[in-house]
Amino acid sequence: MKLESLNDLFIKELKDLYSAENQLVKALPKMAKAAASDELRTAIEEHLEQTKEHVERLEEIFDKMQASHRGAKCKAMEGLIEEGKETIKEEGDDAVKDAAIICAAQRVEHYEIAGYGCARTFARMLGDEEAANLLQQTLEEEAQADKKLTEIAESSINMLAVESHH
C-alpha cells in the first residue's frame, strides 16, 4: 500500500488497529483464564466486551469510507500477545504472575492508545468528525482500561507480589 495521502495513512492505521483488536478478542480470554486474582480476571473480561465494541466501531468507519479492512496483520500486537503467552506459561507465584499479566496487558493498552490517538488526529485533519468521535470514544476506553490495571496493580497485586518474596 502506497502512502501518498493522509487518507492512505489513516486507512493504514485503521487496518492496523482492526487487526490488533481482532487478535485481542482471541487473546484476552486466555489472559483472563490465567489471572489468579478475581479482580484482574473481571477487569480483563470486561475489557474483552469493550474490545468487541471497538471492532464494531472500526467496521462502522470502514463501511462509511467504503474501504476494506482486509490485508493488514498487526505484527506489533502479534508480538505483544506472544510475550503475554510466554508470561502465562511461566511457573511461579500467583501474585507475581498476575503482576506480569498486568504488565503485558498495559503494553497492549499503550500500543492501542498510541494508534487510536494518531487515527483520531488524522480523522480530524481529514474533516471526518464522525470517525474522530468514534475513535476518541475508543481511545478513552483504552485509557480507562490502562488506569484500571494500574489501580489493580497498586491496590493489591504488587503488594502480594512483594510479600511472596519474603
C-alpha positions as CSV (number, residue, x, y, z in Angstrom):
1,M,0.0,0.0,0.0
2,K,1.4,3.4,-1.0
3,L,1.2,6.2,1.4
4,E,0.5,9.1,-0.9
5,S,-2.0,11.0,1.1
6,L,-3.1,11.4,4.7
7,N,-6.2,9.4,3.8
8,D,-3.9,6.5,2.8
9,L,-2.2,6.7,6.1
10,F,-5.5,7.0,8.0
11,I,-6.7,3.8,6.3
12,K,-3.4,2.0,7.1
13,E,-3.7,3.0,10.8
14,L,-7.3,1.8,10.9
15,K,-6.4,-1.6,9.3
16,D,-3.6,-2.0,11.9
17,L,-6.0,-1.2,14.7
18,Y,-8.6,-3.6,13.3
19,S,-6.1,-6.4,13.1
20,A,-4.8,-5.6,16.6
21,E,-8.3,-5.6,18.1
22,N,-9.3,-8.9,16.4
23,Q,-6.1,-10.5,17.7
24,L,-7.0,-9.3,21.2
25,V,-10.5,-10.7,21.0
26,K,-8.8,-14.1,20.7
27,A,-6.1,-13.5,23.3
28,L,-7.9,-11.8,26.2
29,P,-9.9,-14.9,27.2
30,K,-6.6,-16.8,27.7
31,M,-5.2,-13.9,29.8
32,A,-8.4,-13.8,31.9
33,K,-8.2,-17.5,32.5
34,A,-4.6,-17.3,33.6
35,A,-5.3,-14.5,36.1
36,A,-5.4,-15.7,39.7
37,S,-7.0,-12.5,41.1
38,D,-10.7,-12.3,40.6
39,E,-10.5,-8.5,40.3
40,L,-7.9,-8.9,37.5
41,R,-9.9,-11.6,35.7
42,T,-13.1,-9.5,35.8
43,A,-11.2,-6.4,34.5
44,I,-9.9,-8.4,31.6
45,E,-13.3,-10.0,30.8
46,E,-14.9,-6.5,30.9
47,H,-12.3,-5.2,28.5
48,L,-12.9,-8.1,26.2
49,E,-16.5,-7.0,25.8
50,Q,-15.3,-3.4,25.1
51,T,-12.8,-4.8,22.6
52,K,-15.6,-6.4,20.6
53,E,-17.3,-3.0,20.5
54,H,-14.0,-1.4,19.3
55,V,-14.0,-3.8,16.4
56,E,-17.6,-2.8,15.6
57,R,-16.7,0.9,15.7
58,L,-13.8,0.3,13.3
59,E,-16.1,-1.6,11.0
60,E,-18.6,1.3,11.1
61,I,-15.8,3.7,10.0
62,F,-14.6,1.3,7.2
63,D,-18.2,1.0,5.9
64,K,-18.7,4.7,5.9
65,M,-15.5,5.2,4.0
66,Q,-16.3,2.3,1.7
67,A,-12.8,1.0,2.5
68,S,-11.8,-2.6,3.1
69,H,-10.3,-3.6,6.5
70,R,-8.5,-6.6,4.9
71,G,-4.9,-7.0,4.3
72,A,-3.0,-5.9,7.4
73,K,-1.7,-8.1,10.1
74,C,-0.6,-6.0,13.1
75,K,2.8,-7.5,13.8
76,A,3.3,-5.3,16.9
77,M,0.2,-6.7,18.6
78,E,1.2,-10.2,17.5
79,G,4.5,-9.7,19.3
80,L,2.9,-8.2,22.4
81,I,0.4,-11.1,22.6
82,E,3.2,-13.6,22.1
83,E,5.1,-12.1,25.1
84,G,1.8,-12.3,27.1
85,K,1.5,-16.0,26.2
86,E,5.1,-16.7,27.4
87,T,4.2,-14.9,30.7
88,I,1.1,-17.1,31.2
89,K,3.1,-20.3,30.6
90,E,5.8,-19.5,33.2
91,E,5.7,-21.2,36.6
92,G,5.6,-19.2,39.7
93,D,3.8,-17.4,42.5
94,D,0.2,-16.3,41.6
95,A,0.6,-12.7,42.6
96,V,3.9,-12.4,40.7
97,K,2.3,-13.9,37.6
98,D,-0.7,-11.6,37.9
99,A,1.7,-8.6,38.1
100,A,3.4,-9.9,34.9
101,I,-0.1,-10.3,33.2
102,I,-0.8,-6.7,34.2
103,C,2.5,-5.6,32.6
104,A,1.6,-7.4,29.4
105,A,-1.9,-6.0,29.3
106,Q,-0.7,-2.5,29.8
107,R,1.8,-2.8,27.0
108,V,-1.1,-3.7,24.8
109,E,-3.2,-0.7,26.1
110,H,-0.3,1.7,25.5
111,Y,0.1,0.4,21.9
112,E,-3.6,0.9,21.3
113,I,-3.6,4.3,22.9
114,A,-0.9,5.5,20.5
115,G,-2.6,4.0,17.5
116,Y,-6.1,5.4,18.3
117,G,-4.6,8.8,19.2
118,C,-2.9,9.0,15.7
119,A,-6.0,7.8,13.9
120,R,-8.3,10.2,15.7
121,T,-6.0,13.1,14.8
122,F,-5.9,12.0,11.2
123,A,-9.7,11.8,11.1
124,R,-10.0,15.3,12.5
125,M,-7.4,16.7,9.9
126,L,-9.4,15.0,7.2
127,G,-12.6,16.6,8.4
128,D,-14.2,13.3,9.4
129,E,-15.7,14.3,12.7
130,E,-17.9,11.2,13.0
131,A,-14.9,8.9,12.7
132,A,-12.9,11.2,15.0
133,N,-15.6,10.9,17.7
134,L,-15.8,7.1,17.4
135,L,-12.0,6.8,17.7
136,Q,-12.0,9.3,20.6
137,Q,-14.6,7.1,22.4
138,T,-12.4,4.0,22.0
139,L,-9.3,6.0,23.0
140,E,-10.9,7.0,26.2
141,E,-11.9,3.4,26.9
142,E,-8.4,2.1,26.3
143,A,-7.1,4.8,28.7
144,Q,-9.7,3.8,31.3
145,A,-8.6,0.1,31.0
146,D,-5.0,1.1,31.4
147,K,-5.9,3.2,34.5
148,K,-7.9,0.3,36.0
149,L,-5.0,-2.1,35.5
150,T,-2.7,0.4,37.4
151,E,-5.2,0.6,40.2
152,I,-5.5,-3.2,40.5
153,A,-1.7,-3.5,40.5
154,E,-1.2,-0.8,43.1
155,S,-4.1,-1.8,45.4
156,S,-3.3,-5.5,45.7
157,I,-1.3,-7.5,43.2
158,N,2.0,-5.7,43.5
159,M,1.9,-5.8,47.3
160,L,1.1,-9.5,47.2
161,A,4.0,-10.0,44.8
162,V,6.4,-8.2,47.1
163,E,5.2,-10.2,50.1
164,S,5.6,-13.5,48.3
165,H,9.4,-12.8,48.1
166,H,9.8,-12.6,51.8
